[in-house]
Each structure stands twice: as C-alpha cells, then as structure tokens.
Amino acid sequence: MQDLDLANYADQAVQLATAWGLRILGAVALFVVGRMVAKWSRRVSRTGLENKLDPSLVRFFSSLIYYAIMVFVVLAVLARFGIQTASFVAVLGAASLAIGLAMQGTFSNFASGVMILIFRPFKLGDMVDIAGTSGVVKEIGLFSSVLHTVDNKRVIVPNSAVWGETITNYTANETRRVDMMFGVGYDDDLSVASKTIRRIVEAHPMVLDEPKPDVEVAELGDSSVNFAVRPWCKTTDFWRVRFDLHRSLKEGLEEAGCTIPFPQRDVHLHQVATD
C-alpha cells in the first residue's frame, strides 16, 4: 500500500514537473523572443527616424517603443503562469495617473520640447528672443533650452515657456533690414539731406544693392524732420552696418550743412503790468 502511494506521488510529481516545466520553458522562450523583437524594433525605429528627427528625440522614441513592447512581454509571461494581469494593468494605470498629476509641469515642458525638436522654430547658434530673453541658442533639450545672452549670461528657459510664447528668430533668414531714424532741422534743405543720406548708405560695402535702401521723410517731429533710413544687409553684418551708419550719417549730414536738432522748448515771458 505504501509503495502504491509512493508511486502515485511520483506520478503526480512527474506530471506537475512536466506541466510547470513546459510553462517555464514557454515563458522563457516568450521572454527571449519578445526581447529580441523589442531590440529589433528599437534598432529599426532609430534607423528610420535618425534623418528626420533630433537625435535626442530618436533615442527617446526608440526607447519608448522598446519598453512598451517589454511591458506587453512581461504581462504575457505572467499570464503563462496563470496570474491575472488585469490587476497589474489597473495598478499600472493608477500609478501612471498619479505620476502624471504630480509631474504635470514636467510633462508640459517635455511635450513642448518634443514640439520644438519636431518643428524646429530655431536651431543651435540662432539669435532668438523667447520668453522675454534674447540670446544665442546653445542647447535644445527635452525639458529646457539654454541661451547665452549678448553679455555672456547663461539663461535656462523651460520649454513650456518657449513654446507658449512668441518666438523671434533674428538669424533665420539670410538678410535683414536695418531700421534707423535720423532727424534734420526744419530750416535744412530736405533734398540735400535726402541725397546725403542715400549716398552714404549706398556707399557702405555691406549694404545690399537689392532690395534698394529706403530713405523717406517719415514724420514731422516736435523739433526735427525725421527721415526713415532702411538699408538691407546680410544677417551676419547687421550690427556692423547699424553702428557704422549711425556714425557716418551724423558726420556726413553735418558736413553737408544739415543740423541734427535735439528736443528743445521755447519759453516766452510776458511781463504783466502792476499798479
């Protein structure tokens, strides 16, 4: 009788080991194949996106694909052992919701960073004005962008502030217009002033021939007749042209006999007769 019980236990053990062994082997095989598929998908996504997106975005999306596949693989492996995965999915969803609510500011920066890297309103080395800060773009990250101001300050701007505000890119185009205003006295000859300004502007080697510079009377000010002076130049020459013309136009107008007035006020005194 004891031998019969031992034989029965042995048969049950063999059946149990066979059943669980097959499950374990199936789970291992499923995990190995799933991991291979995840790695292959990550590699293919990197190859397909590397010429279309920023390298940081390529790494992020390829890693996201890899881990998403691995989550499904792990759930499938647990299901092989008869474990109910619905509870795991519910816990994972609740945890994701809690994390999302706690880090909504961070996710906002991340989403804005993705939009910046996809649509590329600016690139490294561009001179921009974003979120009230002007500077040269040194870094574009998933969560923030780094600017170096003209006085060499390092400014880190959250991407949500970048994407949510107006972006002015000063170096996106090859040419720029230099807008200046010069005033001459009301007693000056306007034709002489206009010819002098145009001659000096067109003689500057960095001013472009096309489009032609604009030199027009823009307004009659309180103390002067103001000319709008608008030459075009290459974007890289903008500040050099602006600085040079301010000096040369002042000197040229004075040599031509024009005055550059400053705000002034006439005071008239009336003597009141007293008894």
Beta strands, then each sheet from edge to edge (+ up, - down):
strand 1: 127-130
strand 2: 133-140
strand 3: 144-148
strand 4: 154-158
strand 5: 168-169
strand 6: 175-177
strand 7: 180-184
strand 8: 214-220
strand 9: 225-230
strand 10: 232-234
sheet 1: 4+ 3- 2+ 1- 5+
sheet 2: 6+ 10-
sheet 3: 7+ 9- 8+
end
